[in-house]
Amino acid sequence: MDDLSIEVGLTCPTCGCTNFESEQPGEDEDYTDDWPFTCAHCGRTFTRKELIETNAESIDTAVDDMKDEIVEAAAKELKKAFKGWKIK
């Protein structure tokens, strides 16, 4: 199941651009909810939390689309794990 991944393109709610600029976190840092991202087109700045909230519908749709793939991959892994077992 290591090959499962999901990528959701976030869009700027002002102009619809999908490119954002942000400073990379330092070695001991992670992106926090208040980490700033700036739209490459209109220059508006959003926090990570704001971008996630404004793109929640797209994120939810992508996750829903991925559910079937996850279930299928899990079933495949379980079949491999129990191959050769006699279960009554």
N, CA, C and O atoms as a Tinker XYZ file with bonds, in Angstrom:
   352  protein
     1  N      0.821000   -1.192000    0.000000    73     2
     2  CA     0.000000    0.000000    0.000000    64     1     3
     3  C      0.863000    1.253000    0.000000    63     2     4     5
     4  O      0.347000    2.367000    0.090000    81     3
     5  N      2.164000    1.076000   -0.100000    73     3     6
     6  CA     3.055000    2.232000   -0.119000    64     5     7
     7  C      2.888000    3.080000   -1.367000    63     6     8     9
     8  O      3.271000    4.250000   -1.380000    81     7
     9  N      2.316000    2.494000   -2.423000    73     7    10
    10  CA     2.191000    3.223000   -3.677000    64     9    11
    11  C      0.943000    4.096000   -3.745000    63    10    12    13
    12  O      0.717000    4.763000   -4.755000    81    11
    13  N      0.137000    4.104000   -2.702000    73    11    14
    14  CA    -1.055000    4.949000   -2.692000    64    13    15
    15  C     -0.679000    6.363000   -2.273000    63    14    16    17
    16  O     -0.057000    6.575000   -1.231000    81    15
    17  N     -1.056000    7.300000   -3.080000    73    15    18
    18  CA    -0.835000    8.700000   -2.726000    64    17    19
    19  C     -1.935000    9.527000   -3.365000    63    18    20    21
    20  O     -2.586000    9.105000   -4.321000    81    19
    21  N     -2.121000   10.695000   -2.820000    73    19    22
    22  CA    -3.163000   11.575000   -3.330000    64    21    23
    23  C     -2.580000   12.980000   -3.431000    63    22    24    25
    24  O     -1.874000   13.445000   -2.537000    81    23
    25  N     -2.886000   13.629000   -4.517000    73    23    26
    26  CA    -2.439000   15.000000   -4.706000    64    25    27
    27  C     -3.652000   15.834000   -5.078000    63    26    28    29
    28  O     -4.354000   15.539000   -6.046000    81    27
    29  N     -3.884000   16.863000   -4.307000    73    27    30
    30  CA    -5.029000   17.740000   -4.549000    64    29    31
    31  C     -4.495000   19.128000   -4.869000    63    30    32    33
    32  O     -3.771000   19.727000   -4.073000    81    31
    33  N     -4.857000   19.627000   -6.032000    73    31    34
    34  CA    -4.440000   20.973000   -6.398000    64    33    35
    35  C     -5.288000   22.004000   -5.671000    63    34    36    37
    36  O     -6.510000   22.025000   -5.818000    81    35
    37  N     -4.650000   22.847000   -4.898000    73    35    38
    38  CA    -5.366000   23.900000   -4.185000    64    37    39
    39  C     -5.449000   25.129000   -5.078000    63    38    40    41
    40  O     -4.502000   25.452000   -5.794000    81    39
    41  N     -6.582000   25.807000   -5.030000    73    39    42
    42  CA    -6.764000   26.994000   -5.866000    64    41    43
    43  C     -6.955000   28.233000   -5.001000    63    42    44    45
    44  O     -7.497000   28.168000   -3.897000    81    43
    45  N     -6.503000   29.339000   -5.522000    73    43    46
    46  CA    -6.681000   30.630000   -4.860000    64    45    47
    47  C     -8.152000   31.017000   -4.982000    63    46    48    49
    48  O     -8.681000   31.049000   -6.093000    81    47
    49  N     -8.825000   31.312000   -3.875000    73    47    50
    50  CA   -10.236000   31.684000   -3.949000    64    49    51
    51  C    -10.463000   33.054000   -4.598000    63    50    52    53
    52  O    -11.591000   33.386000   -4.962000    81    51
    53  N     -9.419000   33.834000   -4.741000    73    51    54
    54  CA    -9.540000   35.154000   -5.356000    64    53    55
    55  C     -9.450000   35.081000   -6.876000    63    54    56    57
    56  O    -10.293000   35.640000   -7.577000    81    55
    57  N     -8.419000   34.386000   -7.392000    73    55    58
    58  CA    -8.192000   34.401000   -8.842000    64    57    59
    59  C     -8.226000   33.024000   -9.495000    63    58    60    61
    60  O     -8.234000   32.928000  -10.722000    81    59
    61  N     -8.248000   31.952000   -8.694000    73    59    62
    62  CA    -8.305000   30.601000   -9.244000    64    61    63
    63  C     -6.960000   30.008000   -9.614000    63    62    64    65
    64  O     -6.902000   28.889000  -10.124000    81    63
    65  N     -5.885000   30.725000   -9.372000    73    63    66
    66  CA    -4.543000   30.233000   -9.674000    64    65    67
    67  C     -4.220000   29.028000   -8.786000    63    66    68    69
    68  O     -4.702000   28.938000   -7.657000    81    67
    69  N     -3.406000   28.107000   -9.298000    73    67    70
    70  CA    -3.038000   26.923000   -8.525000    64    69    71
    71  C     -1.573000   26.932000   -8.099000    63    70    72    73
    72  O     -1.075000   25.936000   -7.575000    81    71
    73  N     -0.892000   28.030000   -8.317000    73    71    74
    74  CA     0.519000   28.131000   -7.932000    64    73    75
    75  C      0.671000   29.063000   -6.734000    63    74    76    77
    76  O      0.174000   30.189000   -6.727000    81    75
    77  N      1.373000   28.555000   -5.723000    73    75    78
    78  CA     1.598000   29.322000   -4.503000    64    77    79
    79  C      3.081000   29.322000   -4.171000    63    78    80    81
    80  O      3.805000   28.381000   -4.495000    81    79
    81  N      3.513000   30.375000   -3.530000    73    79    82
    82  CA     4.891000   30.491000   -3.079000    64    81    83
    83  C      4.901000   30.506000   -1.558000    63    82    84    85
    84  O      4.031000   31.095000   -0.917000    81    83
    85  N      5.904000   29.845000   -0.998000    73    83    86
    86  CA     6.033000   29.802000    0.450000    64    85    87
    87  C      7.471000   29.477000    0.791000    63    86    88    89
    88  O      8.165000   28.795000    0.036000    81    87
    89  N      7.906000   29.966000    1.922000    73    87    90
    90  CA     9.227000   29.578000    2.397000    64    89    91
    91  C      9.157000   28.133000    2.868000    63    90    92    93
    92  O      8.162000   27.708000    3.456000    81    91
    93  N     10.201000   27.397000    2.608000    73    91    94
    94  CA    10.259000   26.013000    3.063000    64    93    95
    95  C     10.514000   25.987000    4.567000    63    94    96    97
    96  O     11.281000   26.800000    5.083000    81    95
    97  N      9.873000   25.054000    5.271000    73    95    98
    98  CA    10.145000   24.951000    6.710000    64    97    99
    99  C     11.600000   24.556000    6.946000    63    98   100   101
   100  O     12.223000   23.895000    6.115000    81    99
   101  N     12.114000   24.967000    8.073000    73    99   102
   102  CA    13.473000   24.595000    8.442000    64   101   103
   103  C     13.560000   23.111000    8.755000    63   102   104   105
   104  O     12.557000   22.397000    8.746000    81   103
   105  N     14.751000   22.668000    9.027000    73   103   106
   106  CA    14.993000   21.251000    9.268000    64   105   107
   107  C     14.165000   20.695000   10.428000    63   106   108   109
   108  O     13.708000   19.553000   10.371000    81   107
   109  N     13.974000   21.482000   11.459000    73   107   110
   110  CA    13.229000   21.038000   12.639000    64   109   111
   111  C     11.801000   21.557000   12.661000    63   110   112   113
   112  O     11.147000   21.509000   13.703000    81   111
   113  N     11.296000   22.056000   11.523000    73   111   114
   114  CA     9.959000   22.641000   11.460000    64   113   115
   115  C      9.060000   21.840000   10.521000    63   114   116   117
   116  O      9.536000   21.125000    9.639000    81   115
   117  N      7.774000   21.973000   10.725000    73   115   118
   118  CA     6.756000   21.464000    9.817000    64   117   119
   119  C      5.864000   22.631000    9.454000    63   118   120   121
   120  O      5.858000   23.662000   10.126000    81   119
   121  N      5.098000   22.451000    8.367000    73   119   122
   122  CA     4.110000   23.477000    8.044000    64   121   123
   123  C      3.081000   23.512000    9.167000    63   122   124   125
   124  O      2.535000   22.473000    9.539000    81   123
   125  N      2.813000   24.686000    9.705000    73   123   126
   126  CA     1.799000   24.846000   10.739000    64   125   127
   127  C      0.553000   25.443000   10.098000    63   126   128   129
   128  O      0.591000   25.877000    8.947000    81   127
   129  N     -0.553000   25.465000   10.842000    73   127   130
   130  CA    -1.800000   26.011000   10.303000    64   129   131
   131  C     -1.681000   27.481000    9.923000    63   130   132   133
   132  O     -2.406000   27.955000    9.048000    81   131
   133  N     -0.769000   28.210000   10.577000    73   131   134
   134  CA    -0.641000   29.631000   10.265000    64   133   135
   135  C      0.515000   29.931000    9.300000    63   134   136   137
   136  O      0.899000   31.088000    9.125000    81   135
   137  N      1.064000   28.885000    8.679000    73   135   138
   138  CA     2.157000   29.061000    7.720000    64   137   139
   139  C      1.632000   29.817000    6.500000    63   138   140   141
   140  O      0.600000   29.432000    5.950000    81   139
   141  N      2.313000   30.888000    6.058000    73   139   142
   142  CA     1.797000   31.698000    4.947000    64   141   143
   143  C      2.140000   31.140000    3.560000    63   142   144   145
   144  O      3.256000   30.682000    3.314000    81   143
   145  N      1.165000   31.191000    2.679000    73   143   146
   146  CA     1.325000   30.845000    1.269000    64   145   147
   147  C      0.813000   32.026000    0.456000    63   146   148   149
   148  O     -0.260000   32.557000    0.746000    81   147
   149  N      1.557000   32.440000   -0.548000    73   147   150
   150  CA     1.191000   33.587000   -1.372000    64   149   151
   151  C      0.862000   33.121000   -2.779000    63   150   152   153
   152  O      1.629000   32.379000   -3.393000    81   151
   153  N     -0.279000   33.560000   -3.284000    73   151   154
   154  CA    -0.690000   33.226000   -4.644000    64   153   155
   155  C      0.318000   33.832000   -5.620000    63   154   156   157
   156  O      0.656000   35.012000   -5.525000    81   155
   157  N      0.788000   33.020000   -6.551000    73   155   158
   158  CA     1.789000   33.480000   -7.517000    64   157   159
   159  C      1.197000   34.445000   -8.540000    63   158   160   161
   160  O      1.941000   35.164000   -9.207000    81   159
   161  N     -0.128000   34.472000   -8.675000    73   159   162
   162  CA    -0.757000   35.344000   -9.669000    64   161   163
   163  C     -1.222000   36.673000   -9.072000    63   162   164   165
   164  O     -0.814000   37.740000   -9.531000    81   163
   165  N     -2.074000   36.605000   -8.051000    73   163   166
   166  CA    -2.655000   37.848000   -7.517000    64   165   167
   167  C     -1.898000   38.402000   -6.309000    63   166   168   169
   168  O     -2.124000   39.544000   -5.909000    81   167
   169  N     -1.000000   37.602000   -5.724000    73   167   170
   170  CA    -0.197000   38.074000   -4.605000    64   169   171
   171  C     -0.881000   38.014000   -3.252000    63   170   172   173
   172  O     -0.294000   38.415000   -2.247000    81   171
   173  N     -2.109000   37.521000   -3.210000    73   171   174
   174  CA    -2.820000   37.436000   -1.929000    64   173   175
   175  C     -2.189000   36.332000   -1.081000    63   174   176   177
   176  O     -1.823000   35.274000   -1.594000    81   175
   177  N     -2.069000   36.587000    0.203000    73   175   178
   178  CA    -1.458000   35.626000    1.118000    64   177   179
   179  C     -2.528000   34.961000    1.968000    63   178   180   181
   180  O     -3.444000   35.614000    2.469000    81   179
   181  N     -2.394000   33.650000    2.119000    73   179   182
   182  CA    -3.315000   32.834000    2.909000    64   181   183
   183  C     -2.504000   32.006000    3.884000    63   182   184   185
   184  O     -1.339000   31.695000    3.636000    81   183
   185  N     -3.132000   31.650000    5.000000    73   183   186
   186  CA    -2.504000   30.679000    5.882000    64   185   187
   187  C     -2.804000   29.291000    5.324000    63   186   188   189
   188  O     -3.707000   29.114000    4.507000    81   187
   189  N     -2.044000   28.333000    5.774000    73   187   190
   190  CA    -2.271000   26.940000    5.363000    64   189   191
   191  C     -3.702000   26.534000    5.710000    63   190   192   193
   192  O     -4.386000   25.892000    4.913000    81   191
   193  N     -4.141000   26.914000    6.897000    73   191   194
   194  CA    -5.490000   26.581000    7.356000    64   193   195
   195  C     -6.549000   27.189000    6.437000    63   194   196   197
   196  O     -7.523000   26.521000    6.091000    81   195
   197  N     -6.367000   28.454000    6.039000    73   195   198
   198  CA    -7.334000   29.108000    5.148000    64   197   199
   199  C     -7.402000   28.405000    3.795000    63   198   200   201
   200  O     -8.488000   28.217000    3.246000    81   199
   201  N     -6.250000   28.019000    3.259000    73   199   202
   202  CA    -6.244000   27.316000    1.973000    64   201   203
   203  C     -6.967000   25.978000    2.063000    63   202   204   205
   204  O     -7.722000   25.608000    1.164000    81   203
   205  N     -6.731000   25.262000    3.149000    73   203   206
   206  CA    -7.407000   23.973000    3.336000    64   205   207
   207  C     -8.910000   24.183000    3.479000    63   206   208   209
   208  O     -9.696000   23.438000    2.895000    81   207
   209  N     -9.315000   25.185000    4.248000    73   207   210
   210  CA   -10.749000   25.449000    4.439000    64   209   211
   211  C    -11.429000   25.866000    3.140000    63   210   212   213
   212  O    -12.536000   25.410000    2.854000    81   211
   213  N    -10.787000   26.727000    2.347000    73   211   214
   214  CA   -11.420000   27.199000    1.113000    64   213   215
   215  C    -11.416000   26.137000    0.019000    63   214   216   217
   216  O    -12.175000   26.237000   -0.944000    81   215
   217  N    -10.574000   25.132000    0.161000    73   215   218
   218  CA   -10.511000   24.055000   -0.822000    64   217   219
   219  C    -11.066000   22.743000   -0.267000    63   218   220   221
   220  O    -10.812000   21.675000   -0.823000    81   219
   221  N    -11.821000   22.823000    0.826000    73   219   222
   222  CA   -12.322000   21.624000    1.508000    64   221   223
   223  C    -13.146000   20.730000    0.588000    63   222   224   225
   224  O    -13.031000   19.507000    0.658000    81   223
   225  N    -13.966000   21.312000   -0.265000    73   223   226
   226  CA   -14.802000   20.506000   -1.155000    64   225   227
   227  C    -13.939000   19.689000   -2.125000    63   226   228   229
   228  O    -14.206000   18.509000   -2.347000    81   227
   229  N    -12.924000   20.302000   -2.692000    73   227   230
   230  CA   -12.013000   19.589000   -3.602000    64   229   231
   231  C    -11.257000   18.489000   -2.865000    63   230   232   233
   232  O    -11.074000   17.392000   -3.393000    81   231
   233  N    -10.823000   18.784000   -1.657000    73   231   234
   234  CA   -10.103000   17.799000   -0.849000    64   233   235
   235  C    -11.014000   16.624000   -0.527000    63   234   236   237
   236  O    -10.611000   15.470000   -0.672000    81   235
   237  N    -12.244000   16.906000   -0.089000    73   235   238
   238  CA   -13.196000   15.842000    0.239000    64   237   239
   239  C    -13.503000   14.976000   -0.977000    63   238   240   241
   240  O    -13.585000   13.754000   -0.856000    81   239
   241  N    -13.673000   15.586000   -2.143000    73   239   242
   242  CA   -13.948000   14.838000   -3.369000    64   241   243
   243  C    -12.779000   13.919000   -3.713000    63   242   244   245
   244  O    -12.986000   12.762000   -4.077000    81   243
   245  N    -11.565000   14.425000   -3.601000    73   243   246
   246  CA   -10.382000   13.617000   -3.897000    64   245   247
   247  C    -10.264000   12.442000   -2.931000    63   246   248   249
   248  O     -9.917000   11.334000   -3.342000    81   247
   249  N    -10.547000   12.673000   -1.661000    73   247   250
   250  CA   -10.495000   11.602000   -0.664000    64   249   251
   251  C    -11.569000   10.559000   -0.960000    63   250   252   253
   252  O    -11.298000    9.361000   -0.893000    81   251
   253  N    -12.783000   10.997000   -1.286000    73   251   254
   254  CA   -13.856000   10.061000   -1.624000    64   253   255
   255  C    -13.484000    9.216000   -2.839000    63   254   256   257
   256  O    -13.742000    8.013000   -2.862000    81   255
   257  N    -12.881000    9.840000   -3.844000    73   255   258
   258  CA   -12.459000    9.107000   -5.035000    64   257   259
   259  C    -11.384000    8.080000   -4.709000    63   258   260   261
   260  O    -11.299000    7.041000   -5.364000    81   259
   261  N    -10.583000    8.355000   -3.727000    73   259   262
   262  CA    -9.470000    7.487000   -3.354000    64   261   263
   263  C     -9.905000    6.304000   -2.490000    63   262   264   265
   264  O     -9.183000    5.311000   -2.403000    81   263
   265  N    -11.067000    6.393000   -1.854000    73   263   266
   266  CA   -11.509000    5.350000   -0.922000    64   265   267
   267  C    -11.545000    3.973000   -1.564000    63   266   268   269
   268  O    -11.071000    3.008000   -0.965000    81   267
   269  N    -12.100000    3.856000   -2.778000    73   267   270
   270  CA   -12.182000    2.559000   -3.441000    64   269   271
   271  C    -10.794000    1.971000   -3.684000    63   270   272   273
   272  O    -10.592000    0.768000   -3.520000    81   271
   273  N     -9.843000    2.809000   -4.072000    73   271   274
   274  CA    -8.477000    2.340000   -4.291000    64   273   275
   275  C     -7.850000    1.845000   -2.993000    63   274   276   277
   276  O     -7.121000    0.853000   -2.990000    81   275
   277  N     -8.130000    2.528000   -1.902000    73   275   278
   278  CA    -7.578000    2.131000   -0.604000    64   277   279
   279  C     -8.150000    0.786000   -0.169000    63   278   280   281
   280  O     -7.410000   -0.087000    0.283000    81   279
   281  N     -9.460000    0.617000   -0.302000    73   279   282
   282  CA   -10.104000   -0.641000    0.079000    64   281   283
   283  C     -9.566000   -1.780000   -0.780000    63   282   284   285
   284  O     -9.275000   -2.860000   -0.265000    81   283
   285  N     -9.432000   -1.550000   -2.073000    73   283   286
   286  CA    -8.922000   -2.573000   -2.987000    64   285   287
   287  C     -7.481000   -2.959000   -2.633000    63   286   288   289
   288  O     -7.141000   -4.142000   -2.625000    81   287
   289  N     -6.646000   -1.975000   -2.343000    73   287   290
   290  CA    -5.255000   -2.241000   -1.978000    64   289   291
   291  C     -5.165000   -2.982000   -0.648000    63   290   292   293
   292  O     -4.336000   -3.879000   -0.494000    81   291
   293  N     -6.013000   -2.616000    0.316000    73   291   294
   294  CA    -6.018000   -3.297000    1.616000    64   293   295
   295  C     -6.443000   -4.750000    1.455000    63   294   296   297
   296  O     -5.849000   -5.641000    2.061000    81   295
   297  N     -7.467000   -4.994000    0.643000    73   295   298
   298  CA    -7.929000   -6.364000    0.405000    64   297   299
   299  C     -6.820000   -7.192000   -0.245000    63   298   300   301
   300  O     -6.619000   -8.352000    0.112000    81   299
   301  N     -6.117000   -6.606000   -1.181000    73   299   302
   302  CA    -5.019000   -7.292000   -1.860000    64   301   303
   303  C     -3.910000   -7.656000   -0.867000    63   302   304   305
   304  O     -3.380000   -8.766000   -0.902000    81   303
   305  N     -3.565000   -6.719000    0.013000    73   303   306
   306  CA    -2.535000   -6.970000    1.021000    64   305   307
   307  C     -2.964000   -8.059000    2.006000    63   306   308   309
   308  O     -2.154000   -8.895000    2.406000    81   307
   309  N     -4.237000   -8.042000    2.392000    73   307   310
   310  CA    -4.733000   -9.082000    3.303000    64   309   311
   311  C     -4.698000  -10.454000    2.642000    63   310   312   313
   312  O     -4.348000  -11.445000    3.283000    81   311
   313  N     -5.057000  -10.514000    1.370000    73   311   314
   314  CA    -4.996000  -11.794000    0.649000    64   313   315
   315  C     -3.568000  -12.318000    0.622000    63   314   316   317
   316  O     -3.339000  -13.513000    0.813000    81   315
   317  N     -2.610000  -11.432000    0.386000    73   315   318
   318  CA    -1.202000  -11.845000    0.387000    64   317   319
   319  C     -0.785000  -12.335000    1.773000    63   318   320   321
   320  O     -0.078000  -13.335000    1.896000    81   319
   321  N     -1.223000  -11.630000    2.807000    73   319   322
   322  CA    -0.833000  -11.969000    4.177000    64   321   323
   323  C     -1.378000  -13.325000    4.603000    63   322   324   325
   324  O     -0.722000  -14.060000    5.341000    81   323
   325  N     -2.578000  -13.655000    4.139000    73   323   326
   326  CA    -3.211000  -14.903000    4.554000    64   325   327
   327  C     -3.079000  -16.017000    3.526000    63   326   328   329
   328  O     -3.678000  -17.080000    3.695000    81   327
   329  N     -2.314000  -15.802000    2.471000    73   327   330
   330  CA    -2.137000  -16.816000    1.437000    64   329   331
   331  C     -1.542000  -18.078000    2.058000    63   330   332   333
   332  O     -0.534000  -18.018000    2.763000    81   331
   333  N     -2.169000  -19.207000    1.793000    73   331   334
   334  CA    -1.695000  -20.472000    2.326000    64   333   335
   335  C     -2.314000  -20.858000    3.660000    63   334   336   337
   336  O     -2.140000  -21.991000    4.110000    81   335
   337  N     -3.018000  -19.964000    4.290000    73   335   338
   338  CA    -3.684000  -20.274000    5.549000    64   337   339
   339  C     -4.974000  -21.018000    5.249000    63   338   340   341
   340  O     -5.658000  -20.730000    4.267000    81   339
   341  N     -5.295000  -21.967000    6.096000    73   339   342
   342  CA    -6.585000  -22.648000    5.994000    64   341   343
   343  C     -7.486000  -22.081000    7.070000    63   342   344   345
   344  O     -7.269000  -22.300000    8.262000    81   343
   345  N     -8.487000  -21.359000    6.643000    73   343   346
   346  CA    -9.405000  -20.716000    7.578000    64   345   347
   347  C    -10.748000  -21.407000    7.473000    63   346   348   349
   348  O    -11.299000  -21.568000    6.384000    81   347
   349  N    -11.267000  -21.815000    8.623000    73   347   350
   350  CA   -12.561000  -22.503000    8.642000    64   349   351
   351  C    -13.639000  -21.553000    9.034000    63   350   352
   352  O    -14.805000  -21.940000    9.109000    81   351
